Amino acid sequence: MSIKQKTIQNEISLEGVGLHTGKQVKLTFKPAVENSGFTFVRTDLEGEPSIEAHANYVTDTQRGTNLEKNGVIINTSEHVLAAIVGCDLDNITIEMDSPEPPILDGSSKFFVEALEKSVIIDQGVDREIYEVKDIISFKDEETGSEIMIMPSDKYEITSIIDFGTKILGTQNATLNNISDFKEEIAAARTFSFLHEIEMLLENNLIKGGDLNNAIVYVDRELSEESMKRLSKAFKKDSITVKPNGILDNLTLHWANEAARHKLLDVIGDLALVGTKIRGKIIATKPGHKINTQFAKKLMKIIKIEKRNKVPHYDLSLPPLMDIEKIMSILPHRPPFLFIDRILELSDSHVVGMKNVTMNESYFIGHFPGAPVMPGVLQVEAMAQCGGILVLSTVPDPENYLTYFMKMNNVKFKQKVLPGDTLIFKAELVGPIRRGICHMQSYGYANNKLVVEAELMAQIARKPGV
């Protein structure tokens, strides 16, 4: 059953302070068109440049997941992205007048509440979901961190953390359904250890923090001097350590809040894959570095599988066009007509079929005793299939000829032999202008991708017509 893409109905804003920059920032969620995904926009910069939430733009993961494209920087993107995924959205624009989103309480809670206030609506395009078929894993041998994903009928995540400290111990958290994100994960706040906080303060790297937006685990003895320095930094008269080993003025929402927050980070970082996922993730000792490395690996796998995905058509059904109809549109004739049927045709794509038989004249010389369909003829067949697409846009196709202009990125993946059935699919890269057609084309046989090419052709009236 198909699911429609979702966005919000109206824009909504939040304001706060960036954790590391200490700058006041206004963040506005805005509706976005179908298939646009998640995009950050810097309204404080000239031209309001944008940067897509994409794993390939990750530049630094030391204190959050930071993105950069053409000099445009977005810091600590993970809490905002986790909220968007947790609200089951597909297309959102995030405008900010600063490089860093507001830290708020250190969780995704207030972002989720804002998105829900803006009303979530269905869009007119089906959602694309990557369904995991095999176990995919990534391990950092140096740290022991590992993320794997395995087949499941839904998107579910388990995080397991172990920092080797008695105060925190080993924790785990599981989200069985993304619909439970708001109740079970969104309010889990960021956390740190005391020695990390002191290092950041000494290097002036945490300007917007206080005891209301970070859980601080005290992993060593606190001196009176450290107490005073922390009190001053957090603008408190005094600071004490609670019996559970965290600094005061903050109560844990859950005993395993740290593991829940790490799960939140995993969701936010894997949003950078750019595709909804159906699979079970197990993240052991996750962090922004391994999360984003895994996201990049997953992106590559999805891209390859999408490119090599073989479409399936019921060849027992009557074709959209038979050979006689094809010849009424294409100028080609045997032995140089390489399309037998047209199975689908729209304004932007066409699917055609060719049965490869030993009776083809070229098999006499290519090659005796080892017949193989020449690659150049496979490309010609794809082009003829695309010719149906472009000629169907004119009222009198019989008065036109098609001419090759260019072919790029031609790749032959498998041999095509007598007895094979070739299925060709050609999709427009852009609108047809002045009779020029730019297409991405694929050929399949035996449930495999056998040929692909980027083609450009032009139609022109026959001489004397």
C-alpha positions in Angstrom: 0.0 0.0 0.0 1.4 3.3 -1.1 1.9 6.2 1.4 1.7 9.8 0.4 4.5 12.2 1.1 3.8 14.7 3.9 4.7 18.3 4.7 3.2 21.0 7.0 0.3 23.3 6.1 1.7 26.6 7.4 5.0 28.0 8.7 5.8 28.2 12.4 8.8 29.6 14.3 10.8 29.1 17.4 13.5 31.2 19.0 16.4 30.4 21.4 20.1 30.3 21.8 22.7 28.1 20.0 24.5 25.8 22.4 28.0 26.3 21.0 27.7 29.8 19.5 25.6 31.4 22.3 23.8 33.4 19.5 20.1 34.2 19.6 18.5 32.4 16.6 15.1 32.3 15.0 14.2 29.0 13.3 11.1 28.7 11.0 9.7 25.5 9.6 8.0 26.0 6.2 6.1 23.8 3.8 8.1 22.3 1.0 7.1 20.8 -2.4 7.1 17.1 -3.2 10.4 15.3 -3.5 12.4 18.2 -2.1 13.3 16.6 1.2 14.8 18.6 4.1 16.5 21.8 3.3 18.2 24.4 5.6 18.1 28.1 4.5 20.4 30.7 6.0 18.3 33.9 6.0 21.1 35.9 7.7 23.4 35.5 4.6 23.2 37.4 1.3 21.0 35.6 -1.2 19.6 33.3 1.6 21.6 30.3 0.4 20.3 26.8 1.1 21.9 23.5 2.0 20.2 20.1 1.7 20.2 17.8 4.7 22.6 15.3 2.9 25.3 13.1 4.4 27.8 14.1 1.7 27.8 17.7 3.2 28.9 16.5 6.7 32.2 18.2 7.5 32.6 17.9 11.3 31.0 15.6 14.0 33.0 16.5 17.1 30.2 18.5 18.9 27.3 17.7 16.7 26.5 16.9 13.1 27.7 20.0 11.1 27.0 20.5 7.4 28.7 22.7 4.9 28.0 23.5 1.2 29.7 26.2 -0.8 30.7 28.0 2.4 27.3 27.8 3.9 27.4 26.2 7.4 24.8 24.5 9.6 25.8 23.3 13.0 24.3 20.7 15.3 21.5 19.7 12.8 20.6 16.4 14.5 17.9 17.4 17.0 15.9 19.3 14.3 16.2 16.5 11.8 15.2 13.9 14.4 12.0 15.9 15.1 11.1 16.1 11.4 11.6 12.3 11.0 9.8 11.7 14.3 6.8 13.6 12.9 6.9 11.4 9.8 7.5 14.2 7.4 9.1 14.1 3.9 9.5 17.7 2.8 10.4 20.6 5.0 12.3 23.9 4.7 14.1 25.0 7.8 15.0 28.7 7.8 17.5 30.0 10.3 19.1 33.4 10.9 22.2 31.9 12.5 24.4 28.8 11.7 23.1 26.8 14.7 19.5 25.9 15.7 18.4 26.9 19.2 19.4 24.3 21.8 16.1 24.9 23.8 16.1 22.1 26.4 18.7 19.9 24.6 16.1 17.6 23.1 13.7 17.5 20.1 10.6 18.0 22.2 9.9 21.7 21.3 10.6 21.1 17.6 8.1 18.3 17.6 5.5 20.4 19.3 6.0 23.3 16.8 5.6 20.9 13.8 2.4 19.5 15.2 1.0 22.9 15.7 1.6 23.8 12.1 -0.7 20.9 10.9 0.7 17.9 9.0 -0.8 17.3 5.5 -0.6 14.7 2.7 0.9 15.6 -0.6 0.1 14.3 -4.1 3.2 12.1 -4.6 3.9 8.6 -3.2 6.6 8.2 -0.6 9.7 6.3 -1.6 10.9 3.9 1.0 14.1 1.9 1.0 13.3 -1.7 2.1 16.3 -3.4 3.7 16.8 -6.9 2.2 20.1 -7.9 3.7 22.1 -7.0 6.8 24.3 -3.9 6.3 26.8 -2.9 8.9 29.6 -0.5 9.6 32.2 -0.8 12.4 34.8 1.6 13.7 37.6 -0.8 14.8 39.3 1.9 16.9 36.3 2.8 19.1 34.3 -0.4 18.8 31.3 1.5 17.7 29.1 -0.4 15.3 25.8 0.2 13.4 23.9 -2.4 11.5 20.5 -2.6 9.8 18.6 -5.7 9.1 15.2 -6.5 7.4 12.1 -5.5 9.2 8.5 -4.6 8.2 8.9 -1.1 9.9 11.5 1.4 10.9 12.8 0.5 14.4 15.9 1.4 16.3 17.9 0.1 19.3 20.8 2.0 20.8 23.3 0.5 23.2 25.8 2.8 25.0 28.8 2.1 27.2 31.2 4.8 28.1 33.2 2.7 30.5 32.2 4.7 33.5 30.5 3.5 36.6 28.3 6.6 36.9 26.6 6.0 33.6 27.1 2.2 33.1 25.7 0.4 30.1 22.3 1.5 28.9 20.0 0.6 26.0 16.9 2.0 24.5 14.5 0.8 21.8 12.0 2.6 19.6 9.7 0.0 18.0 7.6 2.4 15.9 8.5 5.9 14.7 4.9 6.9 15.7 6.1 6.6 19.3 8.9 9.1 18.9 7.1 12.0 20.6 6.2 10.0 23.7 9.3 7.9 24.1 12.3 9.7 22.6 11.7 13.4 21.7 12.1 14.7 25.3 15.5 12.9 25.9 18.0 15.6 26.5 21.6 15.8 25.4 24.2 14.8 28.0 27.9 15.2 28.7 30.5 14.3 31.2 32.0 16.9 33.6 35.5 16.7 32.1 34.1 17.4 28.6 32.1 20.4 29.9 35.2 21.8 31.6 37.3 21.4 28.4 34.6 23.2 26.4 34.3 26.0 28.9 38.1 26.5 29.0 38.2 26.8 25.2 35.1 29.1 25.0 33.2 26.5 23.0 29.9 26.3 24.9 28.4 29.7 25.1 24.7 28.9 25.2 24.5 26.1 27.7 23.0 26.0 31.2 21.8 23.2 33.5 18.4 23.2 31.8 19.6 21.9 28.4 22.2 19.3 29.2 22.5 16.4 31.6 26.0 16.6 33.2 27.4 13.3 34.5 30.0 13.9 37.2 32.7 11.3 36.3 35.4 12.5 38.8 35.8 14.3 42.1 34.7 18.0 42.0 37.1 20.5 43.6 35.8 23.6 45.2 37.5 25.6 42.5 35.7 23.6 39.8 32.4 24.2 41.6 32.9 27.9 41.6 33.9 28.0 37.9 30.9 25.9 36.9 28.6 28.0 39.0 29.8 31.1 37.2 29.5 29.5 33.8 26.0 28.3 34.4 24.9 31.5 36.1 24.0 29.7 39.4 24.7 30.7 43.0 26.0 27.2 43.7 26.2 23.8 42.1 25.9 20.4 43.8 26.0 16.8 42.7 22.8 14.7 43.1 23.0 11.2 44.5 22.5 9.7 41.0 25.8 11.4 39.9 24.4 14.3 37.8 24.7 18.0 38.5 21.7 19.5 40.3 18.7 21.5 39.0 17.7 18.8 36.6 15.7 15.6 37.0 16.0 12.7 34.6 12.9 11.9 32.6 14.0 8.3 32.3 16.7 6.2 34.0 18.0 5.5 30.5 17.6 9.0 29.2 21.2 9.0 27.9 20.6 5.9 25.7 17.3 7.5 24.5 19.1 10.6 23.5 21.7 8.6 21.6 18.8 6.9 19.8 17.4 10.4 19.0 20.8 11.4 17.5 20.8 8.2 15.3 17.5 9.1 13.9 18.6 12.7 13.2 21.9 11.7 11.6 20.3 9.0 9.4 17.8 11.6 8.1 20.8 12.6 6.0 20.3 9.5 3.9 17.5 11.4 2.3 15.2 8.3 2.0 12.7 6.8 4.4 13.9 3.4 5.7 12.1 0.2 6.4 14.5 -1.9 8.6 15.7 -2.5 12.1 18.8 -0.5 13.3 21.0 -1.7 16.1 23.5 1.0 17.1 26.2 0.0 19.6 28.1 2.9 21.1 26.8 5.3 18.5 28.1 8.8 17.9 27.8 11.4 15.2 30.9 10.2 13.4 29.9 6.6 12.9 26.2 7.6 12.4 27.1 9.8 9.5 29.6 7.3 8.1 26.9 4.7 8.1 24.5 7.2 6.5 27.0 7.7 3.6 27.4 4.0 3.2 23.6 3.4 3.1 23.2 6.2 0.6 25.7 4.6 -1.8 24.0 1.2 -1.5 20.5 2.7 -2.1 21.8 4.6 -5.1 23.3 1.4 -6.6 20.2 -0.7 -5.9 17.9 2.0 -7.3 20.0 2.2 -10.5 20.1 -1.6 -10.8 16.5 -2.2 -9.8 14.8 -4.2 -12.5 11.2 -3.2 -13.4 8.7 -6.0 -13.9 6.0 -6.0 -16.5 3.4 -8.6 -17.3 4.3 -9.5 -20.9 1.2 -11.6 -21.3 -0.9 -8.4 -21.4 -1.7 -6.7 -24.7 0.9 -4.0 -25.4 0.2 -0.4 -25.5 1.6 -0.4 -29.0 2.3 -3.4 -31.3 4.8 -3.5 -34.1 2.4 -2.0 -36.6 1.6 0.9 -34.4 5.3 1.4 -33.7 6.1 1.6 -37.4 3.3 4.2 -37.9 5.4 6.5 -35.5 9.0 5.5 -36.0 10.7 6.0 -39.4 12.9 2.9 -38.9 12.2 -0.4 -40.8 13.7 -3.9 -40.6 16.4 -4.9 -40.4 17.1 -1.6 -38.5 14.0 -1.6 -36.3 14.8 -2.8 -32.8 11.6 -2.3 -30.9 8.8 -4.9 -30.9 6.4 -3.5 -28.4 5.7 -0.4 -26.3 4.4 -1.3 -22.8 4.1 2.1 -21.2 4.1 5.7 -22.4 3.6 9.0 -20.5 4.7 12.6 -20.9 8.0 11.8 -19.2 8.8 8.2 -19.8 8.5 5.2 -22.1 8.9 1.5 -21.7 9.6 -0.7 -24.7 10.5 -4.4 -25.4 12.6 -6.3 -27.9 12.8 -10.0 -28.4 16.4 -11.0 -29.4 16.4 -14.0 -31.8 19.1 -15.9 -33.6 17.5 -14.7 -36.9 19.0 -11.2 -36.4 21.3 -10.6 -39.3 24.2 -9.2 -37.2 24.6 -12.5 -35.4 26.2 -13.9 -38.6 29.3 -11.9 -38.0 29.0 -11.0 -34.3 30.3 -13.5 -33.4 30.4 -16.9 -35.3 30.0 -19.6 -32.7 29.4 -17.0 -29.9 26.6 -14.7 -30.8 26.4 -11.5 -28.8 24.2 -8.5 -29.5 26.5 -5.5 -30.3 26.5 -2.9 -27.7 26.0 -0.1 -30.3 22.7 -1.8 -31.4 21.5 -2.0 -27.7 22.1 1.8 -27.5 20.2 2.2 -30.9 17.3 0.2 -29.5 17.1 2.4 -26.4 17.2 5.5 -28.7 14.4 4.1 -30.8 12.4 3.5 -27.6 13.0 7.2 -26.7 12.1 8.1 -30.2 8.5 6.9 -29.5 8.5 9.3 -26.5 9.6 12.4 -28.4 7.6 11.6 -31.6 4.4 11.1 -29.6 4.5 14.9 -28.8 3.8 15.9 -32.4 0.5 15.4 -34.3 2.1 13.9 -37.4 5.0 11.7 -36.4 5.1 10.0 -39.8 6.6 13.2 -41.2 9.6 13.3 -38.8 13.0 11.7 -38.5 15.0 11.3 -35.3 18.7 12.1 -35.2 21.3 11.3 -32.5 23.0 14.3 -31.0 24.9 12.9 -28.1 25.4 10.0 -25.8 27.1 10.0 -22.4 28.0 7.6 -19.6 27.3 4.5 -21.7 27.9 1.3 -19.7 27.4 -2.3 -20.7 26.8 -4.5 -17.7 26.0 -7.9 -19.1 26.1 -9.8 -22.5 22.8 -9.9 -24.5 22.3 -13.2 -26.2 19.8 -14.8 -28.6 16.7 -15.8 -26.7 16.9 -12.8 -24.3 14.0 -10.4 -23.9 15.2 -6.8 -23.5 13.1 -4.3 -21.6 14.0 -0.6 -22.2 13.0 2.3 -20.0 13.7 5.9 -21.0 13.0 8.9 -18.7 13.2 12.6 -19.6 16.0 14.4 -17.8 14.3 17.8 -18.7 11.4 19.1 -20.8 11.5 18.6 -24.6 12.5 21.9 -26.2 12.7 22.6 -30.0 12.4 18.9 -30.7 15.4 18.1 -28.5 15.0 15.2 -26.1 17.4 14.5 -23.3 16.9 11.1 -21.7 18.3 8.7 -19.2 17.8 5.2 -20.5 18.2 1.7 -19.1 18.1 -1.8 -20.6 17.2 -5.0 -18.7 17.4 -8.7 -19.5 17.2 -11.8 -17.3 16.3 -9.6 -14.2 19.6 -7.7 -14.6 20.6 -4.3 -15.8 22.5 -4.9 -19.0 23.0 -1.4 -20.5 22.5 2.2 -19.5 23.2 5.5 -21.2 22.4 9.2 -21.2 21.0 10.1 -24.7 20.2 13.2 -26.5 18.3 13.3 -29.9 16.4 15.7 -32.1 13.5 15.3 -34.3 13.3 17.1 -37.7 10.8 17.1 -40.5 11.6 14.8 -43.4 13.1 16.5 -46.4 10.4 17.9 -48.8 7.6 17.6 -46.2 
